């Protein structure tokens, strides 16, 4: 029998070691605490609740329905929404200075929320540590993992400022990110599959400050996109009126992060490629040269679990490129699905069920995220793309029970990713056969949709 600890309220529970105090690790700790288990969080970084503890990772995240549902399940949706800015669609910045608003959905409640990673991490970890059966250690590094067996518990070896130590538990949860130390040791010696794809593009982040009176310097309530085959900028709104922007460029070649090393070269890039950014961000050259370059990786691995003793969640199991905005949402959804699976007291079978339920869908998400990279760079400014987007929205309004755009299913529902893709393909096959009816629907309602894009009550408004 597995060893037992005493959880909150005198409940008998198992001992769970969570490696990683990020978003997935903190939410998983909350779930295990609510189930009455004794939880220890071990984190390589300093306490994420401290100022400046973000570690250089992407600052802003887009919260969609999957993440919203996962947060609501543990009673944290209210505090998170209070710290988030709404995004009702995309504002596409054309090279000639024109702006085009593309709504995310066909209904007013189909919006995303922009939240600062550090704010969300503080909320989640703070909630986890409110439970008396949760403790945490920071600044510790996992150096080894004995996976354990049906009769022996897994043991983790750590290094810390005070020296090495060992910690054992009934279950080790690997929530330690795309370069997971738990995953490396879990897969060692097993018939495993591991694939890592690094995009030959990197990213830097910069801030678009609010105006003198705290007003947003560009259109509010939207994700801002500066598309281009040779460079891409995406900017998220913040509740204080600022925008957090990310510039994506190749790592090598011309132009690239390797070639943009002087004030003159950076200034020339923004003058020619993103001219309105220079107006919005007078110190863009200084920010660009002083901020680090991040890298983008997709991870596919198998297995995610071992004999009911070790399990991977979030980026440790399935890191994806950020271009569909689903990395964080899928990680939070992992925690909710894992909790459902753990209703089975046989944790070995529960973890196998968890992997069977999630992996096919996160593999599809990885494909969608790669495809959306091309969409954001070039297709969002294409007349054909805009026409197809308009048709999608019109058809979803005219036939709400029969037509749902893929983006709507991924971002505004909790339909599993692979199921959403299959339904989208069936819809488009039907559209090919019924093109005449679709064209009629578009002609009847396209004008109203076009007016909504420019004059609706939630449109981005002033272009200044």
C-alpha positions as CSV (number, residue, x, y, z in Angstrom):
1,X,0.0,0.0,0.0
2,X,1.3,3.5,-0.7
3,X,2.4,5.5,2.3
4,X,-0.1,8.1,3.6
5,X,0.1,11.5,5.1
6,X,-2.4,13.6,7.0
7,X,-4.1,16.3,5.0
8,X,-6.2,19.3,6.0
9,X,-9.0,18.7,8.4
10,X,-7.6,15.3,9.4
11,X,-8.3,13.7,6.0
12,X,-6.1,10.8,5.0
13,X,-4.4,11.6,1.7
14,X,-1.4,10.6,-0.4
15,X,1.8,12.6,-0.5
16,X,2.2,14.5,-3.8
17,X,5.4,16.2,-4.9
18,X,4.9,18.9,-7.6
19,X,8.0,19.9,-9.5
20,X,7.4,23.5,-10.7
21,X,5.5,26.4,-9.1
22,X,4.4,27.9,-12.4
23,X,0.8,28.1,-13.7
24,X,0.2,24.3,-14.2
25,X,2.1,23.3,-11.0
26,X,0.3,25.8,-8.8
27,X,-3.2,24.8,-10.2
28,X,-2.4,21.1,-9.8
29,X,-1.3,21.8,-6.2
30,X,-4.7,23.4,-5.6
31,X,-6.6,20.4,-7.0
32,X,-4.6,17.9,-4.9
33,X,-5.0,20.0,-1.8
34,X,-8.8,20.2,-2.4
35,X,-8.8,16.4,-2.7
36,X,-7.2,16.1,0.7
37,X,-3.6,15.1,-0.3
38,X,-0.4,16.4,1.2
39,X,1.4,18.6,-1.3
40,X,5.0,19.7,-1.5
41,X,6.0,22.2,-4.3
42,X,9.6,22.3,-5.3
43,X,10.6,25.2,-7.7
44,X,14.0,26.0,-9.3
45,X,13.3,29.8,-9.5
46,X,12.9,32.1,-6.6
47,X,9.4,32.6,-5.2
48,X,7.3,33.6,-8.3
49,X,5.3,35.9,-6.0
50,X,8.4,38.1,-5.5
51,X,8.9,41.1,-7.8
52,X,10.9,40.4,-11.0
53,X,10.6,36.6,-10.7
54,X,9.2,36.0,-14.2
55,X,12.4,34.5,-15.5
56,X,12.3,36.2,-18.9
57,X,9.4,34.2,-20.2
58,X,6.5,35.6,-22.2
59,X,4.9,38.3,-20.1
60,X,1.3,38.3,-21.4
61,X,-1.1,35.4,-22.0
62,X,-4.5,35.1,-23.7
63,X,-7.0,33.5,-21.4
64,X,-9.7,31.6,-23.3
65,X,-12.6,29.4,-22.4
66,X,-10.6,26.3,-21.4
67,X,-8.5,28.3,-19.0
68,X,-11.6,30.2,-17.7
69,X,-13.4,27.0,-16.9
70,X,-10.3,25.5,-15.2
71,X,-10.0,28.6,-13.0
72,X,-13.7,28.7,-12.2
73,X,-13.5,25.2,-10.9
74,X,-11.2,26.2,-8.1
75,X,-12.9,29.5,-7.4
76,X,-10.3,31.8,-8.9
77,X,-12.0,33.2,-12.0
78,X,-13.1,36.4,-10.3
79,X,-9.6,37.5,-9.1
80,X,-8.1,36.6,-12.5
81,X,-10.7,38.5,-14.5
82,X,-10.2,41.5,-12.3
83,X,-6.5,41.5,-13.4
84,X,-7.2,40.9,-17.1
85,X,-8.0,43.1,-20.1
86,X,-10.6,42.1,-22.6
87,X,-9.6,41.3,-26.2
88,X,-12.6,41.3,-28.5
89,X,-10.6,40.6,-31.7
90,X,-7.5,41.4,-33.6
91,X,-6.4,44.8,-34.9
92,X,-4.2,44.3,-38.0
93,X,-1.7,47.1,-38.5
94,X,-1.1,47.5,-42.2
95,X,2.2,48.9,-43.6
96,X,0.3,51.9,-44.9
97,X,-1.0,52.8,-41.5
98,X,-4.5,51.5,-42.0
99,X,-6.1,49.4,-39.2
100,X,-8.4,46.4,-39.7
101,X,-10.5,45.0,-36.9
102,X,-11.2,41.2,-37.0
103,X,-13.6,40.1,-34.3
104,X,-12.8,36.8,-32.6
105,X,-16.3,35.5,-32.7
106,X,-19.9,36.1,-33.8
107,X,-21.2,36.8,-30.4
108,X,-20.3,39.6,-27.9
109,X,-19.3,37.1,-25.2
110,X,-16.7,35.4,-27.5
111,X,-13.7,37.4,-26.3
112,X,-10.3,36.6,-24.9
113,X,-8.7,38.1,-21.8
114,X,-5.1,39.4,-21.7
115,X,-3.4,38.7,-18.3
116,X,0.1,39.2,-17.1
117,X,1.8,35.8,-16.5
118,X,3.3,37.1,-13.2
119,X,-0.1,38.3,-12.0
120,X,-1.7,34.9,-12.8
121,X,1.2,33.0,-11.2
122,X,0.9,35.0,-8.0
123,X,-2.9,34.4,-7.8
124,X,-2.6,30.7,-8.4
125,X,0.4,30.1,-6.1
126,X,-0.9,32.3,-3.4
127,X,-4.2,30.3,-3.4
128,X,-2.3,27.0,-3.3
129,X,-0.2,28.1,-0.3
130,X,-3.4,29.1,1.6
131,X,-4.1,25.4,2.1
132,X,-2.5,24.0,5.3
133,X,-1.7,20.8,3.4
134,X,0.5,22.6,0.9
135,X,4.1,23.7,1.4
136,X,6.8,25.0,-1.0
137,X,10.5,25.2,-1.4
138,X,12.2,27.7,-3.9
139,X,15.6,27.9,-5.4
140,X,16.0,24.1,-5.6
141,X,17.1,22.1,-8.6
142,X,16.1,18.5,-9.4
143,X,19.2,16.4,-10.0
144,X,17.7,12.9,-10.1
145,X,14.5,10.9,-10.0
146,X,13.9,7.3,-9.0
147,X,10.6,6.6,-10.6
148,X,9.5,4.1,-8.0
149,X,7.3,1.1,-8.5
150,X,4.0,-0.4,-7.3
151,X,5.7,-1.2,-3.9
152,X,8.2,1.7,-3.7
153,X,7.6,5.4,-3.8
154,X,9.5,7.7,-6.2
155,X,12.4,9.6,-4.7
156,X,13.6,13.0,-6.0
157,X,17.1,14.3,-5.4
158,X,17.5,18.1,-5.2
159,X,20.3,20.7,-4.9
160,X,19.7,23.8,-2.9
161,X,21.7,26.6,-1.3
162,X,21.9,24.7,1.9
163,X,23.1,21.5,0.2
164,X,21.6,18.4,-1.5
165,X,18.5,16.6,-0.1
166,X,16.0,13.9,-1.0
167,X,12.2,14.0,-1.0
168,X,9.9,11.1,-1.5
169,X,6.2,11.0,-2.3
170,X,3.5,8.7,-3.6
171,X,3.2,10.8,-6.8
172,X,5.6,13.1,-8.6
173,X,3.9,15.7,-10.8
174,X,6.3,17.1,-13.5
175,X,5.1,20.7,-14.1
176,X,8.6,22.1,-14.8
177,X,8.2,23.4,-18.3
178,X,9.3,22.7,-21.8
179,X,12.8,21.7,-20.7
180,X,11.5,19.5,-17.9
181,X,14.0,17.8,-15.7
182,X,11.3,15.4,-14.5
183,X,10.5,14.4,-18.1
184,X,14.2,13.7,-18.9
185,X,14.4,11.3,-15.9
186,X,11.0,9.8,-16.4
187,X,11.8,8.8,-20.0
188,X,15.3,7.5,-19.2
189,X,15.5,3.7,-19.8
190,X,11.9,3.5,-21.1
191,X,10.7,2.7,-24.6
192,X,10.0,6.4,-25.0
193,X,9.3,8.9,-27.8
194,X,10.6,12.4,-27.5
195,X,10.6,15.0,-30.3
196,X,11.6,18.6,-29.8
197,X,11.3,21.2,-32.6
198,X,12.9,24.6,-32.2
199,X,11.5,27.3,-34.5
200,X,14.3,29.1,-36.3
201,X,12.6,32.4,-35.1
202,X,13.0,34.0,-31.7
203,X,11.3,36.8,-29.9
204,X,11.9,39.9,-27.8
205,X,9.4,41.8,-25.7
206,X,8.9,45.5,-25.3
207,X,6.4,47.8,-23.7
208,X,4.0,50.3,-25.4
209,X,3.4,52.7,-22.5
210,X,0.0,54.2,-21.8
211,X,-0.7,57.8,-22.8
212,X,-0.1,60.8,-20.4
213,X,-3.5,60.4,-18.8
214,X,-3.4,56.6,-18.6
215,X,-5.3,56.1,-21.9
216,X,-4.2,53.4,-24.3
217,X,-2.0,54.7,-27.1
218,X,-3.6,52.5,-29.7
219,X,-7.0,50.8,-30.0
220,X,-8.2,49.1,-26.8
221,X,-9.9,45.8,-26.3
222,X,-7.9,43.9,-28.9
223,X,-4.9,41.9,-29.7
224,X,-2.7,44.0,-32.1
225,X,-0.9,42.3,-34.9
226,X,1.8,43.7,-37.3
227,X,2.0,40.9,-39.9
228,X,4.9,40.1,-42.2
229,X,6.7,37.2,-43.8
230,X,10.0,38.5,-42.5
231,X,8.9,39.8,-39.1
232,X,5.8,39.8,-36.8
233,X,4.7,41.8,-33.8
234,X,1.9,40.9,-31.5
235,X,0.8,43.2,-28.6
236,X,-1.6,42.4,-25.7
237,X,-3.5,45.1,-23.8
238,X,-3.1,45.6,-20.1
239,X,-5.5,46.9,-17.5
240,X,-3.4,50.0,-16.9
241,X,-3.7,51.2,-20.5
242,X,-0.3,49.9,-21.7
243,X,0.4,47.2,-24.2
244,X,2.9,44.4,-23.9
245,X,4.4,43.7,-27.4
246,X,6.4,40.8,-28.7
247,X,8.5,41.1,-31.9
248,X,9.2,37.8,-33.7
249,X,12.1,37.6,-36.1
250,X,14.4,34.9,-37.6
251,X,17.3,34.0,-35.5
252,X,19.7,34.3,-38.4
253,X,19.8,35.8,-41.9
254,X,18.8,39.3,-42.9
255,X,16.9,40.8,-41.1
256,X,17.3,38.7,-37.9
257,X,18.2,38.9,-34.3
258,X,21.8,38.0,-35.3
259,X,22.0,41.0,-37.7
260,X,20.1,43.6,-35.6
261,X,22.9,44.6,-33.2
262,X,23.3,48.3,-33.7
263,X,21.0,51.3,-33.2
264,X,21.1,52.1,-36.9
265,X,20.0,48.6,-38.0
266,X,17.2,48.4,-35.5
267,X,16.0,51.9,-36.3
268,X,16.0,51.0,-40.1
269,X,14.0,47.8,-39.4
270,X,11.2,49.7,-37.6
271,X,11.2,52.6,-40.0
272,X,10.7,50.4,-43.0
273,X,8.8,47.4,-41.6
274,X,6.8,48.7,-38.6
275,X,6.7,52.5,-39.0
276,X,3.8,53.2,-36.6
277,X,5.6,51.4,-33.8
278,X,8.3,54.1,-33.8
279,X,5.5,56.6,-33.1
280,X,3.9,54.5,-30.3
281,X,7.3,53.5,-28.7
282,X,9.8,56.4,-28.9
283,X,12.5,54.2,-27.1
284,X,11.9,51.1,-29.2
285,X,15.6,51.0,-30.3
286,X,16.8,51.0,-26.7
287,X,14.3,48.4,-25.6
288,X,15.1,46.1,-28.5
289,X,18.8,46.2,-27.8
290,X,18.6,45.8,-24.1
291,X,16.0,42.9,-23.9
292,X,17.0,39.2,-24.2
293,X,16.0,37.0,-27.1
294,X,13.7,34.1,-26.3
295,X,13.4,30.9,-28.2
296,X,10.3,28.9,-29.3
297,X,9.9,25.2,-29.0
298,X,7.4,22.4,-29.6
299,X,7.7,19.3,-27.5
300,X,6.0,15.9,-28.1
301,X,6.7,13.1,-25.7
302,X,5.5,9.7,-24.6
303,X,4.8,8.3,-22.1
304,X,3.5,11.1,-19.8
305,X,3.3,8.8,-16.8
306,X,4.8,5.8,-15.1
307,X,3.0,3.2,-12.9
308,X,0.8,5.7,-11.1
309,X,4.0,7.3,-9.6
310,X,5.0,10.0,-12.0
311,X,3.0,12.2,-14.4
312,X,3.8,15.1,-16.7
313,X,1.4,18.1,-17.3
314,X,1.5,21.3,-19.2
315,X,4.6,22.3,-21.2
316,X,6.6,19.4,-19.6
317,X,4.3,17.0,-21.6
318,X,3.3,19.1,-24.6
319,X,4.9,22.5,-25.1
320,X,3.6,24.3,-28.2
321,X,4.4,27.5,-30.1
322,X,2.4,30.5,-28.8
323,X,0.7,31.4,-32.0
324,X,-2.7,29.9,-31.2
325,X,-2.7,31.3,-27.7
326,X,-3.5,27.9,-26.2
327,X,-0.3,26.8,-24.4
328,X,-1.4,28.2,-21.0
329,X,-5.1,27.2,-21.6
330,X,-4.2,23.6,-22.4
331,X,-2.0,23.4,-19.4
332,X,-4.7,24.6,-17.1
333,X,-7.1,22.2,-18.8
334,X,-4.7,19.4,-18.1
335,X,-5.2,20.0,-14.3
336,X,-8.9,19.8,-14.6
337,X,-8.9,16.6,-16.7
338,X,-6.3,15.0,-14.3
339,X,-8.5,15.7,-11.4
340,X,-11.4,14.0,-13.2
341,X,-9.2,10.9,-13.9
342,X,-8.0,10.7,-10.3
343,X,-11.6,9.9,-9.2
344,X,-10.4,6.4,-9.9
345,X,-8.5,5.3,-6.8
346,X,-6.2,3.1,-8.9
347,X,-3.8,5.9,-9.8
348,X,-1.8,3.8,-12.2
349,X,-5.0,3.4,-14.4
350,X,-6.0,7.0,-13.7
351,X,-2.8,8.4,-15.1
352,X,-2.9,6.1,-18.1
353,X,-6.5,7.3,-18.7
354,X,-5.3,10.9,-18.4
355,X,-2.6,10.4,-21.1
356,X,-5.1,8.6,-23.4
357,X,-7.6,11.4,-23.0
358,X,-5.2,14.3,-23.5
359,X,-2.2,13.4,-25.8
360,X,-4.1,13.0,-29.1
361,X,-5.6,16.5,-28.6
362,X,-2.4,18.2,-27.5
363,X,-0.7,16.7,-30.6
364,X,-3.4,18.4,-32.7
365,X,-2.9,21.6,-30.8
366,X,0.8,21.5,-31.7
367,X,-0.1,21.2,-35.4
368,X,-2.6,24.1,-35.2
369,X,-0.1,26.3,-33.4
370,X,2.5,25.8,-36.1
371,X,-0.1,26.5,-38.8
372,X,-1.2,29.7,-37.1
373,X,2.3,31.0,-37.2
374,X,1.9,31.3,-41.0
375,X,-1.6,32.8,-40.6
376,X,-0.4,35.6,-38.3
377,X,2.6,36.4,-40.5
378,X,0.9,36.7,-43.8
379,X,-2.7,35.5,-44.1
380,X,-4.4,37.9,-41.7
381,X,-3.7,40.7,-44.2
382,X,-4.9,38.7,-47.2
383,X,-8.2,39.6,-48.9
384,X,-8.9,35.9,-49.4
385,X,-8.3,35.2,-45.7
386,X,-10.5,38.0,-44.7
387,X,-13.3,36.8,-47.0
388,X,-13.1,33.3,-45.5
389,X,-13.1,34.7,-42.0
390,X,-16.2,36.8,-42.8
391,X,-17.9,33.7,-44.3
392,X,-17.1,31.7,-41.2
393,X,-18.7,34.3,-38.9
394,X,-21.7,34.8,-41.1
395,X,-22.4,31.1,-41.4
396,X,-22.1,30.6,-37.6
397,X,-24.8,33.3,-37.2
398,X,-27.1,32.0,-39.8
399,X,-26.6,28.3,-38.9
400,X,-25.6,28.5,-35.2
401,X,-26.3,24.8,-34.5
402,X,-24.6,23.5,-37.6
403,X,-21.6,25.8,-38.2
404,X,-18.9,26.8,-35.8
405,X,-15.5,28.2,-36.9
406,X,-12.5,26.2,-35.8
407,X,-11.1,29.2,-33.9
408,X,-14.4,29.5,-32.0
409,X,-14.3,25.9,-31.1
410,X,-10.7,26.1,-29.9
411,X,-10.9,29.4,-28.0
412,X,-14.5,29.8,-27.0
413,X,-15.5,26.2,-26.1
414,X,-14.0,23.2,-24.3
415,X,-14.5,20.9,-27.3
416,X,-11.3,18.7,-27.4
417,X,-8.9,20.0,-29.9
418,X,-8.9,16.9,-32.2
419,X,-12.7,16.8,-32.2
420,X,-12.9,20.5,-33.1
421,X,-10.5,20.0,-36.0
422,X,-12.6,17.0,-37.3
423,X,-15.8,19.0,-37.1
424,X,-14.2,22.0,-38.9
425,X,-13.1,19.7,-41.7
426,X,-16.6,18.2,-42.1
427,X,-18.0,21.7,-42.2
428,X,-15.6,22.9,-44.9
429,X,-16.3,19.7,-46.9
430,X,-20.0,20.5,-46.7
431,X,-19.3,24.1,-47.7
432,X,-17.5,22.9,-50.8
433,X,-20.7,21.1,-51.8
434,X,-23.1,23.9,-50.8
435,X,-21.2,26.9,-51.9
436,X,-24.2,28.5,-53.5
437,X,-26.1,28.6,-50.3
438,X,-23.1,29.9,-48.4
439,X,-22.6,32.7,-51.0
440,X,-26.3,33.7,-50.6
441,X,-26.0,33.8,-46.8
442,X,-22.8,35.9,-47.1
443,X,-24.5,38.3,-49.5
444,X,-27.5,38.7,-47.2
445,X,-25.6,39.4,-44.0
446,X,-22.1,40.5,-45.1
447,X,-23.0,44.2,-45.0
448,X,-24.1,44.0,-41.4
449,X,-20.9,42.2,-40.4
450,X,-18.8,44.8,-42.2
451,X,-20.5,47.6,-40.3
452,X,-19.8,45.7,-37.0
453,X,-16.1,45.7,-37.8
454,X,-15.9,49.4,-37.9
455,X,-18.8,50.9,-35.9
456,X,-19.9,48.3,-33.3
457,X,-20.1,49.2,-29.6
458,X,-17.0,47.2,-28.9
459,X,-14.9,48.2,-31.9
460,X,-11.3,49.4,-31.3
461,X,-12.4,53.0,-31.9
462,X,-9.8,55.8,-32.4
463,X,-6.7,54.9,-34.3
464,X,-4.5,57.4,-32.6
